[in-house]
Amino acid sequence: MSYFPILTSGPIIKYENMKKELYHGHRFRLCNLTNGLLRVLWGLFKILVISQRAQIFVDFVYRDFMNFSGLYIFFAALLFVVQLYTNFSGSIDIIMGVSEILGIKLPENFKAPFFATTITEFWRNWHITLGAWLKDYIFYPLLKSNFMQSLNKKCKNIFGKKISKKIPLYLSMLIMWTLIGIWHGGAYTYIIGSGLLQFIFIFLEDVLEPVSNKINKKLGINTDTFSYRLYQRIRTFLLFSFSMIFFRAVTVNEALSILQNMFVWTSLTDIGEIMSIANFIVMFLGIGALLVVEYLMSRNIVSLKFKNRHRDYLFLIIFIFVIILFGIYGVGFDKADFIYNRF
């Protein structure tokens, strides 16, 4: 509880898994310092270069969504997911880096979620430690409870063996996802956005998978191609972005109004009124760099590790200057404005 490089929102860890790390003596090591510093800089890059710019656009549009074309609202919805991810994962990167400097390794909390092909896979790679905690303490105990076992037996006589196994599974999932929404604050917007909609997506993925496989087979669609996986990734990102409209909106009615306005196409507002073109270019280049690095890291092609070579230190210096030059901070920047602080 007193170990400071941890937030209440993550990484969520078990004492049993960390007691050796916390109480084992750690000597100073140069590689821990350089690797930890690089991880901290990667987190600062996400927050200051990408998230802060995305916030400008998202806040501007959501604050006055009735006066914007559907295209801007659609783009703001997508950009909010980028803002949320870079803000949260960037903060976790800083925590992980500080902890690594101290010689203590924390569990990873994200693993390239934007490359997930399903919502199920997305949540396996997003806030990983929360998912593990919920499975251990909510989902599996519910699924194995006497009530669920009894429900399984009763359903077997009515629906048959195959369907009866699914009913306790889906009911346990529904309870777990509802609790995830409550964990985020208990407001209806959180319960719907980060809870019930995620359950619905995962439920539909499981139920419709056989139908999808039959359609693909009948149409002769090769699912083992880059183009098909790209389609799945775009679909997953769009579905998650749709659910996060409720997460970002102040009320459910506001979220419904935003969704309605998304399909109202009017004359486009001058984009320069929201954010300068230079900031847009820097933001998109930053997002591009983020996606490339995370893709290569997911493939184990690159890693945020130093080899203690001269070019590594040169890269570290360049990285520092990139953050200083292109980061948004200073007057008006609130270093405590961390999205997950409110949950």
C-alpha positions as CSV (number, residue, x, y, z in Angstrom):
1,M,0.0,0.0,0.0
2,S,2.9,2.4,0.7
3,Y,4.8,1.6,-2.5
4,F,4.4,5.0,-4.3
5,P,4.8,4.1,-8.0
6,I,1.4,2.5,-8.2
7,L,-2.0,4.1,-8.8
8,T,-5.3,2.8,-7.4
9,S,-6.4,2.4,-11.0
10,G,-3.4,0.3,-11.9
11,P,-1.4,-1.8,-12.2
12,I,-3.7,-3.8,-9.8
13,I,-1.4,-6.3,-8.2
14,K,-1.5,-9.1,-5.6
15,Y,0.7,-8.9,-2.6
16,E,1.7,-12.6,-3.1
17,N,3.1,-11.8,-6.5
18,M,5.0,-8.8,-5.4
19,K,6.3,-9.5,-1.9
20,K,9.6,-11.0,-3.2
21,E,10.2,-7.9,-5.4
22,L,9.3,-5.5,-2.6
23,Y,11.4,-7.0,0.1
24,H,14.4,-8.4,-1.9
25,G,17.4,-6.1,-1.7
26,H,18.0,-4.1,-4.9
27,R,21.4,-2.7,-5.8
28,F,21.7,0.3,-8.2
29,R,22.2,-0.9,-11.8
30,L,22.8,1.4,-14.7
31,C,20.7,-0.7,-17.0
32,N,17.7,-0.2,-14.7
33,L,18.2,3.5,-14.7
34,T,18.5,3.8,-18.5
35,N,15.6,1.3,-19.2
36,G,13.4,2.9,-16.6
37,L,14.2,6.4,-17.9
38,L,13.3,5.3,-21.5
39,R,10.0,3.9,-20.2
40,V,9.2,7.2,-18.4
41,L,10.0,9.2,-21.6
42,W,7.8,6.9,-23.6
43,G,4.9,7.6,-21.2
44,L,5.6,11.4,-21.3
45,F,5.6,11.2,-25.1
46,K,2.1,9.6,-25.1
47,I,0.7,12.1,-22.6
48,L,2.3,15.4,-23.6
49,V,2.6,14.9,-27.4
50,I,-0.5,12.9,-28.2
51,S,-3.0,12.9,-25.4
52,Q,-2.8,16.6,-24.6
53,R,-3.5,17.5,-28.3
54,A,-6.3,15.0,-28.6
55,Q,-7.9,16.5,-25.5
56,I,-8.0,19.9,-27.2
57,F,-10.1,18.6,-30.1
58,V,-12.2,16.2,-28.0
59,D,-13.1,18.7,-25.3
60,F,-13.9,21.4,-27.9
61,V,-16.3,19.2,-29.9
62,Y,-18.0,17.5,-27.0
63,R,-18.5,20.8,-25.2
64,D,-20.5,22.2,-28.2
65,F,-21.5,19.0,-30.1
66,M,-24.8,20.5,-31.3
67,N,-23.0,23.0,-33.5
68,F,-20.7,20.5,-35.2
69,S,-21.1,18.3,-38.3
70,G,-21.4,14.6,-37.8
71,L,-17.9,14.2,-39.3
72,Y,-16.3,16.2,-36.5
73,I,-18.3,14.2,-33.8
74,F,-17.3,10.9,-35.4
75,F,-13.6,12.0,-35.4
76,A,-13.9,13.3,-31.8
77,A,-15.3,9.9,-30.8
78,L,-12.3,8.1,-32.3
79,L,-9.9,10.6,-31.0
80,F,-11.2,10.2,-27.4
81,V,-10.2,6.6,-27.4
82,V,-6.7,7.6,-28.4
83,Q,-6.7,10.3,-25.7
84,L,-7.9,7.8,-23.1
85,Y,-5.4,5.2,-24.1
86,T,-2.4,7.5,-24.3
87,N,-3.3,9.2,-21.0
88,F,-3.8,6.0,-19.1
89,S,-1.1,3.8,-20.6
90,G,1.3,6.8,-20.6
91,S,0.8,7.2,-16.9
92,I,1.3,3.5,-16.4
93,D,4.5,3.7,-18.4
94,I,5.8,6.4,-16.1
95,I,4.9,4.2,-13.1
96,M,6.6,1.2,-14.7
97,G,9.7,3.2,-15.5
98,V,10.1,4.7,-12.0
99,S,9.6,1.2,-10.6
100,E,12.2,-0.2,-12.9
101,I,14.7,2.4,-11.9
102,L,14.2,1.2,-8.3
103,G,14.8,-2.4,-9.5
104,I,11.2,-3.6,-9.0
105,K,9.3,-5.0,-11.9
106,L,5.5,-4.5,-12.1
107,P,3.1,-6.5,-14.3
108,E,2.3,-5.0,-17.7
109,N,-1.1,-3.4,-18.0
110,F,-1.4,-2.9,-21.8
111,K,-0.4,-4.9,-24.8
112,A,-1.1,-3.1,-28.1
113,P,-4.9,-3.2,-27.7
114,F,-5.5,-1.3,-31.0
115,F,-4.3,-4.4,-32.9
116,A,-6.9,-6.6,-31.4
117,T,-9.3,-8.3,-33.8
118,T,-12.2,-8.8,-31.4
119,I,-13.6,-6.9,-28.4
120,T,-12.7,-10.0,-26.3
121,E,-9.0,-9.8,-27.4
122,F,-9.1,-6.0,-27.0
123,W,-10.0,-6.3,-23.3
124,R,-7.3,-9.0,-22.8
125,N,-4.8,-6.4,-23.9
126,W,-6.4,-3.3,-22.2
127,H,-6.1,-2.8,-18.4
128,I,-4.8,-6.4,-18.1
129,T,-4.3,-6.4,-14.3
130,L,-7.9,-5.3,-13.7
131,G,-9.2,-8.1,-16.0
132,A,-7.1,-10.6,-14.1
133,W,-8.3,-9.3,-10.7
134,L,-12.0,-9.5,-11.8
135,K,-11.6,-13.0,-13.2
136,D,-10.0,-14.3,-10.0
137,Y,-12.3,-12.6,-7.5
138,I,-15.6,-12.1,-9.4
139,F,-16.0,-14.1,-12.6
140,Y,-14.6,-17.6,-11.6
141,P,-16.1,-17.6,-8.0
142,L,-19.5,-16.7,-9.6
143,L,-19.2,-19.3,-12.3
144,K,-18.3,-22.0,-9.8
145,S,-20.9,-20.9,-7.1
146,N,-23.6,-23.3,-6.0
147,F,-26.2,-21.0,-7.6
148,M,-24.6,-21.2,-11.0
149,Q,-24.1,-24.9,-10.8
150,S,-27.7,-25.4,-9.8
151,L,-28.8,-23.1,-12.7
152,N,-26.8,-25.2,-15.1
153,K,-28.5,-28.4,-14.0
154,K,-32.0,-26.8,-14.3
155,C,-31.3,-25.4,-17.7
156,K,-29.9,-28.7,-19.0
157,N,-33.4,-30.3,-18.7
158,I,-35.0,-27.4,-20.6
159,F,-32.4,-26.3,-23.2
160,G,-30.0,-29.2,-23.5
161,K,-26.4,-29.7,-22.4
162,K,-24.7,-27.3,-24.9
163,I,-26.9,-24.2,-24.2
164,S,-27.1,-24.9,-20.5
165,K,-23.4,-24.4,-20.1
166,K,-23.6,-21.0,-21.8
167,I,-26.3,-19.5,-19.5
168,P,-24.3,-19.4,-16.3
169,L,-21.3,-18.2,-18.3
170,Y,-23.2,-15.3,-19.8
171,L,-24.9,-14.4,-16.5
172,S,-21.5,-14.3,-14.7
173,M,-20.1,-12.2,-17.5
174,L,-23.1,-9.8,-17.2
175,I,-22.5,-9.4,-13.5
176,M,-18.8,-8.9,-14.0
177,W,-19.2,-6.2,-16.7
178,T,-21.8,-4.4,-14.7
179,L,-19.4,-4.3,-11.8
180,I,-16.7,-2.9,-14.1
181,G,-19.0,-0.1,-15.0
182,I,-19.7,0.5,-11.3
183,W,-15.9,0.4,-10.6
184,H,-15.5,3.3,-13.0
185,G,-17.8,5.5,-10.9
186,G,-21.3,4.0,-10.8
187,A,-22.8,6.6,-13.2
188,Y,-25.2,5.2,-15.8
189,T,-22.8,6.4,-18.5
190,Y,-20.0,4.3,-17.1
191,I,-22.2,1.3,-16.5
192,I,-23.4,1.4,-20.1
193,G,-20.1,2.5,-21.8
194,S,-17.5,0.4,-20.0
195,G,-19.8,-2.3,-18.8
196,L,-23.0,-3.4,-20.5
197,L,-22.0,-2.5,-24.1
198,Q,-18.8,-4.4,-23.7
199,F,-20.8,-7.5,-22.5
200,I,-23.2,-7.1,-25.4
201,F,-20.3,-7.0,-27.9
202,I,-18.5,-10.0,-26.4
203,F,-21.8,-11.9,-26.1
204,L,-22.6,-11.3,-29.8
205,E,-19.1,-12.2,-30.9
206,D,-19.5,-15.6,-29.2
207,V,-23.0,-16.3,-30.4
208,L,-22.5,-15.1,-34.0
209,E,-19.1,-16.7,-34.5
210,P,-20.5,-20.0,-36.0
211,V,-22.7,-17.9,-38.3
212,S,-19.8,-15.7,-39.3
213,N,-17.6,-18.8,-40.0
214,K,-20.3,-20.3,-42.3
215,I,-20.7,-17.0,-44.2
216,N,-17.0,-16.7,-44.7
217,K,-16.8,-20.3,-45.9
218,K,-19.7,-19.9,-48.3
219,L,-18.4,-16.7,-49.8
220,G,-14.8,-18.1,-50.0
221,I,-13.3,-15.4,-47.8
222,N,-9.8,-16.2,-46.7
223,T,-9.7,-15.1,-43.0
224,D,-6.0,-15.6,-42.7
225,T,-4.9,-12.5,-44.6
226,F,-3.7,-9.1,-43.7
227,S,-6.7,-7.4,-45.3
228,Y,-9.2,-9.4,-43.3
229,R,-7.3,-8.9,-40.0
230,L,-7.2,-5.1,-40.8
231,Y,-11.0,-5.2,-41.3
232,Q,-11.4,-6.9,-37.9
233,R,-9.1,-4.4,-36.2
234,I,-11.0,-1.4,-37.7
235,R,-14.3,-3.0,-36.7
236,T,-13.1,-3.6,-33.1
237,F,-11.8,-0.1,-32.8
238,L,-15.0,1.4,-34.1
239,L,-17.2,-0.7,-31.8
240,F,-15.1,0.3,-28.8
241,S,-15.1,4.0,-29.9
242,F,-18.9,3.8,-30.1
243,S,-19.2,2.5,-26.5
244,M,-16.8,5.2,-25.3
245,I,-19.3,7.9,-26.4
246,F,-21.3,6.9,-23.3
247,F,-18.2,6.8,-21.2
248,R,-17.2,10.4,-22.2
249,A,-20.7,12.0,-22.1
250,V,-21.9,13.6,-18.9
251,T,-25.4,11.9,-19.1
252,V,-27.0,9.1,-21.1
253,N,-29.3,11.6,-22.8
254,E,-26.2,13.6,-23.9
255,A,-24.6,10.4,-25.3
256,L,-27.8,9.6,-27.2
257,S,-27.9,13.2,-28.6
258,I,-24.2,12.9,-29.7
259,L,-25.0,9.6,-31.5
260,Q,-28.0,11.3,-33.2
261,N,-26.0,14.3,-34.2
262,M,-23.2,12.1,-35.6
263,F,-25.5,11.4,-38.6
264,V,-26.3,15.0,-39.2
265,W,-24.1,16.3,-41.9
266,T,-23.8,20.1,-42.2
267,S,-21.2,22.5,-43.5
268,L,-17.8,21.9,-42.0
269,T,-16.3,24.2,-39.4
270,D,-12.9,25.7,-40.1
271,I,-10.6,23.2,-38.3
272,G,-8.3,26.0,-37.5
273,E,-10.9,27.3,-35.0
274,I,-10.3,24.2,-32.9
275,M,-6.6,23.5,-33.2
276,S,-3.8,24.7,-35.4
277,I,-2.7,22.7,-38.4
278,A,0.7,22.3,-37.0
279,N,-0.7,20.7,-33.8
280,F,-2.8,18.3,-36.0
281,I,0.3,17.3,-37.9
282,V,2.3,16.6,-34.8
283,M,-0.6,14.7,-33.2
284,F,-1.0,12.4,-36.3
285,L,2.7,11.8,-36.6
286,G,2.8,11.0,-32.9
287,I,-0.1,8.5,-33.3
288,G,1.6,7.0,-36.3
289,A,4.8,6.6,-34.3
290,L,2.8,5.0,-31.4
291,L,1.1,2.5,-33.7
292,V,4.4,1.5,-35.4
293,V,6.3,1.1,-32.1
294,E,3.5,-0.9,-30.5
295,Y,3.1,-3.1,-33.5
296,L,6.8,-3.9,-33.6
297,M,6.8,-4.5,-29.8
298,S,3.8,-6.9,-30.1
299,R,5.9,-8.8,-32.6
300,N,9.0,-8.7,-30.4
301,I,10.9,-6.9,-33.1
302,V,11.8,-3.9,-30.9
303,S,11.6,-3.3,-27.1
304,L,12.0,-0.4,-24.7
305,K,15.4,-1.8,-23.6
306,F,18.8,-0.2,-23.8
307,K,21.9,-2.1,-24.9
308,N,24.1,0.6,-23.3
309,R,25.6,1.5,-26.6
310,H,26.6,5.1,-27.6
311,R,23.8,5.3,-30.1
312,D,21.3,4.4,-27.4
313,Y,22.3,7.4,-25.3
314,L,22.1,9.6,-28.5
315,F,18.6,8.3,-29.0
316,L,17.7,9.0,-25.4
317,I,18.9,12.7,-25.8
318,I,16.9,13.1,-29.0
319,F,13.8,11.6,-27.4
320,I,14.1,14.1,-24.5
321,F,14.4,17.0,-27.0
322,V,11.4,15.7,-29.0
323,I,9.2,15.8,-25.8
324,I,10.5,19.2,-24.8
325,L,9.9,20.7,-28.3
326,F,6.6,19.0,-29.1
327,G,5.0,18.3,-25.7
328,I,2.2,20.5,-24.5
329,Y,2.9,21.7,-20.9
330,G,3.5,24.9,-19.1
331,V,0.7,27.5,-18.6
332,G,-2.7,25.9,-18.5
333,F,-1.3,22.3,-18.2
334,D,-2.5,20.5,-15.1
335,K,-0.1,17.6,-14.3
336,A,-2.8,16.1,-12.0
337,D,-5.4,16.0,-14.8
338,F,-5.2,12.3,-15.2
339,I,-8.4,10.8,-16.6
340,Y,-8.5,7.8,-14.3
341,N,-8.2,10.0,-11.2
342,R,-12.0,10.5,-11.2
343,F,-12.8,6.8,-10.9
